[in-house]
Structure formats: structure tokens, C-alpha cells
Amino acid sequence: MASPPIDELGERLGIVLRDPEAIRQAFVHSSFLNEHPSAAPGHNERLEFLGDAVIGHVVSRLLYDRFPDEDEGRLTARRAALVNRDSLAAIAVGLGLDRYLLLGRGEAGGGGAARPSLLAATFEALAGALALREGFGPTQRWLRRVFGSLVAPTRTEEPPKSAKSRLQEWTQRRHRQKPRYEVTDVSGPSHRHAFTVAAIVDGREMGVGHGSSRQRAEENAAAVALTQLIEEAAPSRGAG
């Protein structure tokens, strides 16, 4: 099934796209380009790198403006809750970005369009493509609308806990120890590293996360580990 016109996406985002076809690259997965090397000028991984930085900047400024009395630690916790893999994936689904994805047959058949990591990467790539083609101003206004609706409306509300904080609370309560994080891979040039981190709980690797910084990779690994631990604990709760 062919993906919908990119012009339709512009209407969804509230942005009049001056170069719709250039935005399409944000949805080209490497698996699709491997099977159709002449169908697009490139896949979306470089745009993902750029979009990660754009989103980080916009969300940081949004929180800085919204919570002028909070210190760096609380602002960091708020940002981590907004820009982690699952949050970005949920935003991508809400915007219907999965409908525009171009995946290879194997990736599509394996349910790639529903994978949180792929959806989050697509949202980041879209932000990067918009910043490049439509300019930072329109992209910033769009991202502030998207994330502004997710930010606590009052300054007195406690910031949401990061996945790392929640995982640590879980492991200390149930295992009497803190989780460990191990960097298992660092790839890419020095100015554009990609980190892979494993979250270790009680000697077991419970989650693997990826990110453009070690901190983001650890946060993503913690989210995966926490989900796995909760799923493992569910049968025992039901049995009781």
C-alpha cells in the first residue's frame, strides 16, 4: 500500500511544506533503501541525528521558560520523561507517522512499523528534515506545540521520574541493589557517536538501549529493563 501524500502530513503538523518531497526522506528506513537503492537520495539516519539535537534544544528551552525556579536536576528529569523512546514513539503514533514509513519487506513483515525504537527515530528524523527544509523557526513552533501540551501546566507539580529513577526504585525494593549500566558499543565518528548500553539487574542483562549520548542510551535501556521486570513479575502477582 502506498503511503499518503506528504502534503497531507503538512496539514496534520500545521506547517505549509515548501518542499514536501524533501521531507519524505525522513520516512525512508535503511532496509527500504537497501532493496530500492535508486528510490531515494538516502535513508533517514542522518536526519535522525540532527532531529535529536533539535528536539533536545527546543524541549530544553521550553522547560527552561516554563519552570524558571527549578534547578538543573529537576529540569533534566522532566526532559528525560518527554524525549525518551516510548514518549517519542507515542507522539509518532499520535501524528500517524507510521502511515508514511517506507520499510524493506523483512522489516515491514517483522512489524517494524510498530517498533517503539523505529517510531521514535522516525519522529526525530522528521524534526531534522523540517529544520533543514522549512527552517528552524517553523520547526521550533511546531515542536513547542507538540511538547507544550505534554508539560505539566503548573510549576508546583512534581516532574515525572525518569526511567532510570523508576528502575532504581524497583531494583532497590525487590533486589536490594542498584542497576548497573554497561556501554557495549560506541560507533560513528567522534562528533556523532552512537551509544549502545545494557542495563544489568542482579547480574542479568534486562534491557538494551541506544542513543546519541550515553545518558540517553542508559535512559532507553532502563525503560526496556523496567518493562521486562514488570512483565516477569506479573504472573507471580496473579498467582497470589
N, C-alpha and C positions, 0 to 999 in steps of 0.2 A: 504494500500500500504506500503510495507516495505521501510525503509529508506535506502539511498545509503550506500555503504561500507565506513567505517571511513577512510580507506586508501585514498579514493578519496578526502576526506576533507584535508588530509595532503598535497596533491598536490595543492589544492586551496590555502592553507596557506603558501606554500613554506617551509614546515617542513617535514622531513622524520620521521614519527611517529614510535618510537621504541616499543610502547605498545598501538596499536590502540584501542583495546577493553577497556582499562582502560579509554580512553578519552570518550568513549560512555556515561559514567555516567553523563557527563556534559549536556547531552540532555534528561536525564530521569526526567520528571516532577513528582511531588509528586502524582498527580492524576493517572498517569500510574502505579506507584509502588503500590498504594492502590488497584488497580484492578489486578495487577500481582506481588504479593509480592516476588516471587522467581525468577523473570526475571532479576533482577539487584541487586547488593550489597547495593544500596542506591540511593536516588534521588540527585538532583544537588544543593540543597540549601546551604550546607556547602561549596561546591566548589564556589558558587556564592559569599559567604562571603570572601573567600580567593582571588578570582579574582578581587573583588572590590578594595582590598588593592594593589594588583599587578598593576592593571591599574592605580590607583592613583599615585603610586610611579613612574611608567615609564613615564606617561604623565607629572608629575611634573618635573622630571629630563629633559625631552625633552624640555619643555618650559623654564626651568632654563638655559639650554645650548643655546637655540635659541634666547632668548631675555635677554642678560646679563645686559642691562641697565634699565630694568623695575623693578618697586617695587612690593611688595607682593600683593597689591591690584589688579594691572593690571594682574599679573600672575594668581591670583585666578579667575578673570573674564574669562580669556582665558581657564583655566582648566574647569570651570563650563560649558562653551559652548561646550567643547569637550566630557565631560563624563556624560552629563545629559541623562535622559531616552530616549528621542527622538533621540539624536545623536547616542547612542549605538544601539538602535533598527534599525536605518538606516544602520549602519555598519553591523549588523547581517543579514539584508536582502540582502545587497550587497554581502556578503560572502555565501549566500544561506544556512544559518544555520537552517532556518525554515524547510528545507527538511529532517533534521536529528532528529527533535524533536520526542519524544515518549510521547504522551499525553493520558490521560484517555478518554473514549468515550464522557463523558459530556463536558470536557474541549475542546476536538477537535471539537465536534459538535457546541460549542458556539463560535467558531472562535478564540480559544486560540492561534493558531499558528500565528495569525496576530496582537495580542495584543502587543503594544509597551513595556509594563512593562515586559511581559514574554520574549520577544525577547531580551531586554536589559539584563535581568537576565541570559539568556542563553549565551550571549556573555561573561558576567562576569564569569560564571561557566566554560566556555571553557578556558578562560585565567587562571583560578585557576587550572584546570586539567592539562593544558600544563606545568604550573610552577612546579606542583608536579611530573609529569611523565617524562617530557622531559628536565626539568631543567630551571632555571631562565634565563640563557644566551640566548638560542634559543627563549624563550618566549618574552624576552625583545626586541630582534632584530625584531621579528615579530610585536610586538605592536608599536615599533618605526616606522616601515614601514607603518603600518595602519594609525597611527595618524599623522605621519610626513607629509603625503600627504594632511592632512586637516588643517595644521597650516599655518597661513599667511606666505608667502615667504619672506617678508621684515619686518625689525624691525620698520619701520615707520608707518606701517598700524595699525590702531586702533584695540584693541582687541574687539571681539564681546561682546555685552552686555549679561549678564546673564538673565535668565527668571525672576528672582526676580526684576532686574533693569527695565526690559521692562514692567512687571506688575505694578510696582510702577509708572512709567511714565504714563501708561494707566489710572490707577485709579486716579491719581492726576489731570490729564487733564479732565477726564469725571465725576469723583465723588468728586473732591476736597478733597481727603483724601488718606492716605496710606493704603495698605492692612495689615491685621493682620495675624499672624501665631499661631496656637494653636496645641500643642502636644496632640494628642488624645489617643496615646498608645505607650508604650515602653515595648518591650518583649525581651526575651532571657537573658542569663547570663550577668553579669556586664562587662565582657571582649568582649561581642559580642552582644551589643544591636541592636535592630531593631526598628526604629522610624517610627511612622505614624503621619503626620502633616496635618492639614486642613488650607487652605488659605481662609480667610474671607474678603469679599469685600462688603462694605456698609451693613454689618450685615448678609450677605448671605454666606454660605459655597459654594465656587465656584470650589474648587479643593482639592483633597486629594493626598498626595504623600508619598512614603515610601523610606527609605534609611538606610544605616548603620551608619549614623550620622544625627544629627538634621539639619545641614546645607544642606546635600544632600536631605533629605526629604522635606525641605522647597523649595529647587530649583525645585524638581519634582512637588510639589503641585502648585507652581507658574506657571509652564509650562501648567499644566492641566487647571488652572483657566484662564490663558490668552487665551487659545484655546476656552474655553467656552464663555468668554466675547466677543471674536471676532465673534463667530458663532451667538450669540444673537444679536449683532449689525448689522450683515449683512442684514437682512430683511429691517431694517429701512433705511439703505443706499440705498437699491434698490428701496424702495418706493419713496425716494426723487428724 
